[in-house]
Amino acid sequence: MIDLYSRRIVGWHLDRQMEPALVSHALMMAINLRTPAKGLLHNSDRGSQYVCHTTKRY
């Protein structure tokens, strides 16, 4: 994950297979690192792992 304002990498996760959980782990890392205000906008159109049916709200 890249913070587009600071252009800083704020979240990542590696595994042997590309699963939807990778995105969730990277997003949680970014949220914990930056502690954004309520109303965070997360945008991605990067691939199938981003199009999962996880319904967590952060």
C-alpha positions in Angstrom: 0.0 0.0 0.0 1.2 3.5 -0.8 0.1 6.6 0.9 -0.4 8.9 -2.2 0.0 12.0 -0.1 3.4 11.2 1.3 4.3 8.7 -1.5 5.5 6.4 1.3 4.9 2.6 1.4 2.8 2.0 4.4 1.6 -1.5 4.1 2.7 -4.8 2.6 2.4 -8.6 3.2 4.0 -11.6 1.5 2.9 -15.2 1.2 3.5 -18.2 -1.0 0.1 -17.7 -2.8 -1.8 -14.6 -3.8 -4.9 -14.7 -1.6 -7.4 -12.0 -0.6 -6.0 -12.1 2.9 -2.8 -10.5 1.6 -4.7 -7.3 0.9 -6.4 -7.3 4.3 -3.0 -7.8 6.1 -1.4 -5.0 4.1 -4.3 -2.6 4.8 -4.2 -3.4 8.5 -0.5 -2.7 8.6 -1.1 0.7 6.8 -3.9 1.6 9.2 -1.8 0.7 12.2 1.2 2.7 10.9 -0.7 5.8 9.9 -3.7 5.8 12.2 -6.0 7.7 9.7 -9.0 9.7 10.7 -12.5 8.2 10.3 -13.6 8.3 6.7 -10.4 6.8 5.2 -10.7 6.2 1.4 -9.0 3.1 0.1 -9.0 2.8 -3.7 -7.7 -0.1 -5.8 -8.4 -1.8 -9.0 -5.3 -3.9 -9.1 -6.5 -7.5 -9.4 -8.6 -10.3 -8.2 -7.2 -10.4 -4.7 -8.7 -7.0 -4.2 -12.1 -8.1 -5.3 -13.0 -10.3 -2.4 -16.2 -10.4 -0.3 -14.6 -9.4 3.0 -17.0 -7.1 4.8 -14.7 -5.7 7.5 -15.0 -2.1 8.3 -11.9 -0.3 9.6 
